[in-house]
Amino acid sequence: MSGERVTSANSGLSKPSGTGRLSGLLQRSEAARGISLLSPTLLIMIIGVAIPFGILVVMSFWTQVGFGFDTSLTLANYQNFGERPIYGALLTRSLWMSGAATVATVLLCYPMAYFVAFHIHRNKMIWIVLITLPFWTSYLLRVFAWKVVLGYEGVINSALMTLGLIKTPLEFLLYSQSAVVITLAHAWAAFAILPMYVSLEKIDKSLLEAATDLGDGPVWRFFRITLPLSLPGVISASLLIFIPTTGDYITPALLGGPDGAMIGNLIQKQFGAINNWPMGATLSIILMLSIATIALVFMFVTNFVRKRIS
């Protein structure tokens, strides 16, 4: 009888369900808990980034046939890129203009971030909001605003003619590489101010006081302490500006003209009017590889410089 009761009791104990086993695994493994927290983000990254990127890579080895594709793998598109100098020229111009816009933006925004971090002691958030307030408007509206400022009868030409400094409007202000660089530098300024402000705000002020007590002046104090400690923000700001501006096609289309066209305009035309998606995919892959290479070299150089000056 007792054996039957034990058997009956054991049979009454249900086996752990799948949910129970998963819960136990999450409680025992820290790595499993981390993966479970990252899983929604990873899923979005896979669906929104990895899969489209994979499709783009595969498509770059196809060829366009009318309104369809020849899916046999070939390097013809990459060979076409190497044989047509216009592609390389547009890529080089895009990297140059984006680099110029990045340098201009960082140089203009660093003093603003420095001022808020070190010279504003109350209501800093209000200052940050006021600085970034112009960038709450549409990107397209800001581009059109610069078209009005730099236009043939725009603000700059009208002011110079009113002051008598010029007799005829300056034609080189609009539809040029400089117009694109100026507009990109202004349009992405908010993305440079915020990361640099965060890095500057985190600097321990006692380090600056110690450097002053040891005899360092403002210039040496800046180059020996402030600049090295704020380099992570400068690097982040530079990458946040350089990467998206290289593929920008709206600003060059509206303000660049023939001399200010960038590789993004050609990619947009390949997917649009020209209807050569494989070639557009090839140009996109080459652009991404170029940006990644430059970004890695930039990070290596800045880390090397940071170690030398710190």
TIVEX-328192 format. One record per residue (C-alpha): x, y, z; residue number from 1; residue in one letter. Coordinates in nm, 2 decimals. Layout:
N
+--------+--------+--------+------+------+
|      X |      Y |      Z | resi | resn |
+--------+--------+--------+------+------+
|      X |      Y |      Z |  NUM |    A |
...
+--------+--------+--------+------+------+
//
This chain:
310
+--------+--------+--------+------+------+
|      X |      Y |      Z | resi | resn |
+--------+--------+--------+------+------+
|   0.00 |   0.00 |   0.00 |    1 |    M |
|   0.28 |   0.24 |   0.10 |    2 |    S |
|   0.46 |   0.17 |  -0.23 |    3 |    G |
|   0.14 |   0.25 |  -0.42 |    4 |    E |
|   0.10 |   0.58 |  -0.23 |    5 |    R |
|   0.46 |   0.68 |  -0.31 |    6 |    V |
|   0.42 |   0.59 |  -0.67 |    7 |    T |
|   0.09 |   0.78 |  -0.68 |    8 |    S |
|   0.26 |   1.08 |  -0.52 |    9 |    A |
|   0.55 |   1.08 |  -0.76 |   10 |    N |
|   0.32 |   1.05 |  -1.06 |   11 |    S |
|   0.13 |   1.35 |  -0.93 |   12 |    G |
|   0.44 |   1.57 |  -0.95 |   13 |    L |
|   0.42 |   1.73 |  -1.29 |   14 |    S |
|   0.74 |   1.78 |  -1.49 |   15 |    K |
|   0.87 |   2.14 |  -1.54 |   16 |    P |
|   0.71 |   2.31 |  -1.83 |   17 |    S |
|   0.90 |   2.48 |  -2.11 |   18 |    G |
|   0.83 |   2.81 |  -1.95 |   19 |    T |
|   0.96 |   2.69 |  -1.62 |   20 |    G |
|   1.28 |   2.56 |  -1.76 |   21 |    R |
|   1.33 |   2.89 |  -1.95 |   22 |    L |
|   1.27 |   3.09 |  -1.63 |   23 |    S |
|   1.52 |   2.87 |  -1.44 |   24 |    G |
|   1.78 |   2.92 |  -1.71 |   25 |    L |
|   1.73 |   3.30 |  -1.70 |   26 |    L |
|   1.77 |   3.29 |  -1.32 |   27 |    Q |
|   2.09 |   3.08 |  -1.33 |   28 |    R |
|   2.27 |   3.24 |  -1.63 |   29 |    S |
|   2.36 |   3.61 |  -1.64 |   30 |    E |
|   2.44 |   3.58 |  -2.01 |   31 |    A |
|   2.10 |   3.44 |  -2.08 |   32 |    A |
|   1.94 |   3.74 |  -1.90 |   33 |    R |
|   2.15 |   3.98 |  -2.10 |   34 |    G |
|   2.05 |   3.81 |  -2.43 |   35 |    I |
|   1.68 |   3.82 |  -2.32 |   36 |    S |
|   1.70 |   4.19 |  -2.26 |   37 |    L |
|   1.88 |   4.25 |  -2.59 |   38 |    L |
|   1.65 |   4.03 |  -2.79 |   39 |    S |
|   1.40 |   4.30 |  -2.89 |   40 |    P |
|   1.68 |   4.53 |  -3.01 |   41 |    T |
|   1.86 |   4.25 |  -3.18 |   42 |    L |
|   1.54 |   4.15 |  -3.36 |   43 |    L |
|   1.48 |   4.50 |  -3.48 |   44 |    I |
|   1.85 |   4.53 |  -3.59 |   45 |    M |
|   1.82 |   4.20 |  -3.78 |   46 |    I |
|   1.50 |   4.29 |  -3.96 |   47 |    I |
|   1.58 |   4.66 |  -4.02 |   48 |    G |
|   1.95 |   4.65 |  -4.08 |   49 |    V |
|   2.11 |   4.31 |  -4.13 |   50 |    A |
|   1.85 |   4.17 |  -4.38 |   51 |    I |
|   1.83 |   4.48 |  -4.60 |   52 |    P |
|   2.21 |   4.50 |  -4.60 |   53 |    F |
|   2.24 |   4.14 |  -4.70 |   54 |    G |
|   1.99 |   4.20 |  -4.98 |   55 |    I |
|   2.19 |   4.50 |  -5.09 |   56 |    L |
|   2.52 |   4.29 |  -5.10 |   57 |    V |
|   2.36 |   4.01 |  -5.30 |   58 |    V |
|   2.19 |   4.26 |  -5.54 |   59 |    M |
|   2.53 |   4.42 |  -5.61 |   60 |    S |
|   2.64 |   4.10 |  -5.79 |   61 |    F |
|   2.33 |   4.10 |  -6.01 |   62 |    W |
|   2.27 |   4.28 |  -6.34 |   63 |    T |
|   1.97 |   4.49 |  -6.45 |   64 |    Q |
|   1.78 |   4.35 |  -6.75 |   65 |    V |
|   1.50 |   4.58 |  -6.85 |   66 |    G |
|   1.26 |   4.60 |  -6.56 |   67 |    F |
|   1.39 |   4.27 |  -6.41 |   68 |    G |
|   1.72 |   4.13 |  -6.28 |   69 |    F |
|   1.96 |   3.87 |  -6.40 |   70 |    D |
|   2.04 |   3.69 |  -6.07 |   71 |    T |
|   2.35 |   3.52 |  -6.19 |   72 |    S |
|   2.64 |   3.64 |  -5.98 |   73 |    L |
|   2.89 |   3.86 |  -6.15 |   74 |    T |
|   3.15 |   4.13 |  -6.07 |   75 |    L |
|   3.04 |   4.35 |  -6.37 |   76 |    A |
|   2.91 |   4.63 |  -6.16 |   77 |    N |
|   3.23 |   4.66 |  -5.96 |   78 |    Y |
|   3.43 |   4.64 |  -6.28 |   79 |    Q |
|   3.21 |   4.92 |  -6.42 |   80 |    N |
|   3.28 |   5.13 |  -6.11 |   81 |    F |
|   3.66 |   5.09 |  -6.17 |   82 |    G |
|   3.64 |   5.17 |  -6.54 |   83 |    E |
|   3.43 |   5.49 |  -6.52 |   84 |    R |
|   3.63 |   5.77 |  -6.36 |   85 |    P |
|   3.31 |   5.97 |  -6.28 |   86 |    I |
|   3.22 |   5.72 |  -6.00 |   87 |    Y |
|   3.56 |   5.76 |  -5.83 |   88 |    G |
|   3.55 |   6.13 |  -5.87 |   89 |    A |
|   3.21 |   6.16 |  -5.71 |   90 |    L |
|   3.31 |   5.93 |  -5.42 |   91 |    L |
|   3.63 |   6.14 |  -5.36 |   92 |    T |
|   3.43 |   6.46 |  -5.38 |   93 |    R |
|   3.17 |   6.33 |  -5.14 |   94 |    S |
|   3.43 |   6.22 |  -4.88 |   95 |    L |
|   3.61 |   6.56 |  -4.91 |   96 |    W |
|   3.29 |   6.77 |  -4.87 |   97 |    M |
|   3.17 |   6.56 |  -4.58 |   98 |    S |
|   3.51 |   6.58 |  -4.41 |   99 |    G |
|   3.51 |   6.96 |  -4.46 |  100 |    A |
|   3.16 |   6.99 |  -4.31 |  101 |    A |
|   3.26 |   6.77 |  -4.02 |  102 |    T |
|   3.57 |   6.97 |  -3.94 |  103 |    V |
|   3.38 |   7.30 |  -3.97 |  104 |    A |
|   3.09 |   7.18 |  -3.75 |  105 |    T |
|   3.32 |   7.05 |  -3.47 |  106 |    V |
|   3.53 |   7.37 |  -3.47 |  107 |    L |
|   3.22 |   7.59 |  -3.45 |  108 |    L |
|   3.03 |   7.38 |  -3.20 |  109 |    C |
|   3.31 |   7.30 |  -2.96 |  110 |    Y |
|   3.33 |   7.65 |  -2.82 |  111 |    P |
|   2.96 |   7.65 |  -2.76 |  112 |    M |
|   2.97 |   7.32 |  -2.58 |  113 |    A |
|   3.27 |   7.44 |  -2.38 |  114 |    Y |
|   3.09 |   7.76 |  -2.28 |  115 |    F |
|   2.78 |   7.58 |  -2.15 |  116 |    V |
|   2.98 |   7.32 |  -1.97 |  117 |    A |
|   3.23 |   7.55 |  -1.79 |  118 |    F |
|   3.08 |   7.90 |  -1.78 |  119 |    H |
|   2.70 |   7.83 |  -1.72 |  120 |    I |
|   2.63 |   7.72 |  -1.37 |  121 |    H |
|   2.25 |   7.75 |  -1.35 |  122 |    R |
|   1.98 |   7.63 |  -1.59 |  123 |    N |
|   2.22 |   7.45 |  -1.82 |  124 |    K |
|   1.93 |   7.25 |  -1.97 |  125 |    M |
|   1.76 |   7.57 |  -2.07 |  126 |    I |
|   2.08 |   7.67 |  -2.26 |  127 |    W |
|   2.10 |   7.34 |  -2.43 |  128 |    I |
|   1.73 |   7.36 |  -2.54 |  129 |    V |
|   1.79 |   7.72 |  -2.67 |  130 |    L |
|   2.10 |   7.61 |  -2.86 |  131 |    I |
|   1.92 |   7.32 |  -3.02 |  132 |    T |
|   1.59 |   7.50 |  -3.07 |  133 |    L |
|   1.66 |   7.60 |  -3.44 |  134 |    P |
|   1.72 |   7.23 |  -3.52 |  135 |    F |
|   1.37 |   7.13 |  -3.42 |  136 |    W |
|   1.25 |   7.25 |  -3.76 |  137 |    T |
|   1.24 |   7.03 |  -4.07 |  138 |    S |
|   1.58 |   6.95 |  -4.23 |  139 |    Y |
|   1.43 |   7.04 |  -4.56 |  140 |    L |
|   1.32 |   7.38 |  -4.44 |  141 |    L |
|   1.67 |   7.46 |  -4.31 |  142 |    R |
|   1.81 |   7.37 |  -4.65 |  143 |    V |
|   1.57 |   7.60 |  -4.82 |  144 |    F |
|   1.65 |   7.87 |  -4.57 |  145 |    A |
|   2.01 |   7.86 |  -4.67 |  146 |    W |
|   1.91 |   7.87 |  -5.04 |  147 |    K |
|   1.74 |   8.20 |  -4.96 |  148 |    V |
|   2.05 |   8.33 |  -4.77 |  149 |    V |
|   2.30 |   8.23 |  -5.03 |  150 |    L |
|   2.08 |   8.30 |  -5.34 |  151 |    G |
|   2.16 |   8.54 |  -5.62 |  152 |    Y |
|   1.92 |   8.80 |  -5.46 |  153 |    E |
|   1.96 |   8.65 |  -5.11 |  154 |    G |
|   2.04 |   8.80 |  -4.78 |  155 |    V |
|   2.42 |   8.80 |  -4.82 |  156 |    I |
|   2.42 |   8.95 |  -5.17 |  157 |    N |
|   2.15 |   9.21 |  -5.08 |  158 |    S |
|   2.34 |   9.32 |  -4.77 |  159 |    A |
|   2.67 |   9.35 |  -4.95 |  160 |    L |
|   2.52 |   9.55 |  -5.23 |  161 |    M |
|   2.34 |   9.78 |  -4.99 |  162 |    T |
|   2.67 |   9.85 |  -4.81 |  163 |    L |
|   2.83 |   9.92 |  -5.15 |  164 |    G |
|   3.09 |   9.65 |  -5.11 |  165 |    L |
|   2.99 |   9.48 |  -5.44 |  166 |    I |
|   2.82 |   9.61 |  -5.75 |  167 |    K |
|   2.68 |   9.28 |  -5.88 |  168 |    T |
|   2.57 |   8.97 |  -5.68 |  169 |    P |
|   2.82 |   8.70 |  -5.60 |  170 |    L |
|   2.73 |   8.40 |  -5.82 |  171 |    E |
|   2.96 |   8.15 |  -5.65 |  172 |    F |
|   2.77 |   8.15 |  -5.32 |  173 |    L |
|   2.50 |   7.92 |  -5.44 |  174 |    L |
|   2.52 |   7.60 |  -5.65 |  175 |    Y |
|   2.87 |   7.52 |  -5.53 |  176 |    S |
|   3.06 |   7.29 |  -5.30 |  177 |    Q |
|   3.10 |   7.57 |  -5.04 |  178 |    S |
|   2.72 |   7.61 |  -5.03 |  179 |    A |
|   2.68 |   7.24 |  -4.96 |  180 |    V |
|   2.95 |   7.24 |  -4.69 |  181 |    V |
|   2.80 |   7.54 |  -4.51 |  182 |    I |
|   2.45 |   7.40 |  -4.52 |  183 |    T |
|   2.56 |   7.05 |  -4.40 |  184 |    L |
|   2.77 |   7.21 |  -4.12 |  185 |    A |
|   2.47 |   7.41 |  -3.99 |  186 |    H |
|   2.21 |   7.13 |  -4.04 |  187 |    A |
|   2.41 |   6.88 |  -3.83 |  188 |    W |
|   2.54 |   7.12 |  -3.57 |  189 |    A |
|   2.30 |   6.98 |  -3.30 |  190 |    A |
|   2.45 |   6.63 |  -3.34 |  191 |    F |
|   2.80 |   6.78 |  -3.26 |  192 |    A |
|   2.71 |   7.00 |  -2.97 |  193 |    I |
|   2.54 |   6.74 |  -2.75 |  194 |    L |
|   2.81 |   6.47 |  -2.74 |  195 |    P |
|   3.09 |   6.72 |  -2.69 |  196 |    M |
|   2.89 |   6.89 |  -2.41 |  197 |    Y |
|   2.84 |   6.56 |  -2.23 |  198 |    V |
|   3.22 |   6.49 |  -2.25 |  199 |    S |
|   3.31 |   6.83 |  -2.13 |  200 |    L |
|   3.05 |   6.82 |  -1.85 |  201 |    E |
|   3.20 |   6.50 |  -1.71 |  202 |    K |
|   3.55 |   6.64 |  -1.67 |  203 |    I |
|   3.65 |   6.66 |  -1.30 |  204 |    D |
|   3.69 |   7.03 |  -1.23 |  205 |    K |
|   3.94 |   6.95 |  -0.95 |  206 |    S |
|   4.19 |   6.84 |  -1.22 |  207 |    L |
|   4.18 |   7.19 |  -1.37 |  208 |    L |
|   4.23 |   7.34 |  -1.03 |  209 |    E |
|   4.52 |   7.11 |  -0.96 |  210 |    A |
|   4.68 |   7.21 |  -1.30 |  211 |    A |
|   4.63 |   7.58 |  -1.21 |  212 |    T |
|   4.80 |   7.53 |  -0.87 |  213 |    D |
|   5.10 |   7.36 |  -1.05 |  214 |    L |
|   5.15 |   7.66 |  -1.27 |  215 |    G |
|   4.96 |   7.57 |  -1.59 |  216 |    D |
|   4.80 |   7.86 |  -1.78 |  217 |    G |
|   4.47 |   7.84 |  -1.96 |  218 |    P |
|   4.62 |   7.73 |  -2.29 |  219 |    V |
|   4.83 |   7.45 |  -2.14 |  220 |    W |
|   4.55 |   7.35 |  -1.91 |  221 |    R |
|   4.32 |   7.31 |  -2.21 |  222 |    F |
|   4.56 |   7.11 |  -2.42 |  223 |    F |
|   4.68 |   6.88 |  -2.14 |  224 |    R |
|   4.35 |   6.82 |  -1.96 |  225 |    I |
|   4.04 |   6.95 |  -2.13 |  226 |    T |
|   4.10 |   6.84 |  -2.48 |  227 |    L |
|   4.22 |   6.49 |  -2.41 |  228 |    P |
|   3.94 |   6.42 |  -2.17 |  229 |    L |
|   3.68 |   6.56 |  -2.42 |  230 |    S |
|   3.81 |   6.37 |  -2.72 |  231 |    L |
|   3.55 |   6.09 |  -2.68 |  232 |    P |
|   3.28 |   6.35 |  -2.74 |  233 |    G |
|   3.47 |   6.50 |  -3.04 |  234 |    V |
|   3.51 |   6.15 |  -3.19 |  235 |    I |
|   3.15 |   6.07 |  -3.14 |  236 |    S |
|   3.04 |   6.41 |  -3.29 |  237 |    A |
|   3.27 |   6.36 |  -3.59 |  238 |    S |
|   3.14 |   6.02 |  -3.67 |  239 |    L |
|   2.78 |   6.13 |  -3.62 |  240 |    L |
|   2.83 |   6.40 |  -3.88 |  241 |    I |
|   3.07 |   6.24 |  -4.13 |  242 |    F |
|   2.88 |   5.91 |  -4.18 |  243 |    I |
|   2.53 |   6.04 |  -4.27 |  244 |    P |
|   2.65 |   6.35 |  -4.46 |  245 |    T |
|   2.87 |   6.15 |  -4.70 |  246 |    T |
|   2.55 |   5.99 |  -4.85 |  247 |    G |
|   2.34 |   6.30 |  -4.83 |  248 |    D |
|   2.17 |   6.38 |  -5.16 |  249 |    Y |
|   1.90 |   6.64 |  -5.06 |  250 |    I |
|   2.14 |   6.92 |  -4.99 |  251 |    T |
|   2.36 |   6.87 |  -5.30 |  252 |    P |
|   2.05 |   6.85 |  -5.52 |  253 |    A |
|   1.91 |   7.18 |  -5.39 |  254 |    L |
|   2.23 |   7.38 |  -5.33 |  255 |    L |
|   2.51 |   7.20 |  -5.50 |  256 |    G |
|   2.45 |   7.23 |  -5.87 |  257 |    G |
|   2.68 |   7.04 |  -6.11 |  258 |    P |
|   2.99 |   7.12 |  -5.92 |  259 |    D |
|   2.84 |   7.02 |  -5.58 |  260 |    G |
|   2.69 |   6.68 |  -5.67 |  261 |    A |
|   2.78 |   6.39 |  -5.44 |  262 |    M |
|   2.77 |   6.02 |  -5.47 |  263 |    I |
|   2.44 |   6.01 |  -5.29 |  264 |    G |
|   2.28 |   6.19 |  -5.59 |  265 |    N |
|   2.41 |   5.92 |  -5.82 |  266 |    L |
|   2.29 |   5.64 |  -5.60 |  267 |    I |
|   1.94 |   5.80 |  -5.58 |  268 |    Q |
|   1.93 |   5.83 |  -5.96 |  269 |    K |
|   2.04 |   5.46 |  -6.00 |  270 |    Q |
|   1.75 |   5.35 |  -5.79 |  271 |    F |
|   1.51 |   5.60 |  -5.95 |  272 |    G |
|   1.54 |   5.75 |  -6.29 |  273 |    A |
|   1.81 |   5.52 |  -6.43 |  274 |    I |
|   1.64 |   5.21 |  -6.28 |  275 |    N |
|   1.96 |   5.02 |  -6.23 |  276 |    N |
|   1.92 |   4.88 |  -5.88 |  277 |    W |
|   2.22 |   4.65 |  -5.89 |  278 |    P |
|   2.45 |   4.94 |  -5.98 |  279 |    M |
|   2.30 |   5.15 |  -5.71 |  280 |    G |
|   2.36 |   4.87 |  -5.46 |  281 |    A |
|   2.72 |   4.84 |  -5.58 |  282 |    T |
|   2.77 |   5.22 |  -5.52 |  283 |    L |
|   2.61 |   5.19 |  -5.18 |  284 |    S |
|   2.84 |   4.90 |  -5.07 |  285 |    I |
|   3.15 |   5.08 |  -5.20 |  286 |    I |
|   3.04 |   5.40 |  -5.01 |  287 |    L |
|   2.98 |   5.21 |  -4.69 |  288 |    M |
|   3.32 |   5.03 |  -4.71 |  289 |    L |
|   3.49 |   5.37 |  -4.77 |  290 |    S |
|   3.32 |   5.53 |  -4.48 |  291 |    I |
|   3.40 |   5.23 |  -4.25 |  292 |    A |
|   3.76 |   5.24 |  -4.35 |  293 |    T |
|   3.80 |   5.61 |  -4.29 |  294 |    I |
|   3.61 |   5.59 |  -3.96 |  295 |    A |
|   3.84 |   5.31 |  -3.83 |  296 |    L |
|   4.15 |   5.50 |  -3.94 |  297 |    V |
|   4.02 |   5.81 |  -3.77 |  298 |    F |
|   3.94 |   5.63 |  -3.45 |  299 |    M |
|   4.29 |   5.47 |  -3.45 |  300 |    F |
|   4.46 |   5.80 |  -3.51 |  301 |    V |
|   4.26 |   5.99 |  -3.25 |  302 |    T |
|   4.32 |   5.72 |  -2.99 |  303 |    N |
|   4.70 |   5.73 |  -3.06 |  304 |    F |
|   4.70 |   6.11 |  -3.03 |  305 |    V |
|   4.50 |   6.10 |  -2.71 |  306 |    R |
|   4.75 |   5.86 |  -2.56 |  307 |    K |
|   5.04 |   6.08 |  -2.66 |  308 |    R |
|   4.90 |   6.41 |  -2.53 |  309 |    I |
|   4.75 |   6.27 |  -2.21 |  310 |    S |
+--------+--------+--------+------+------+
//
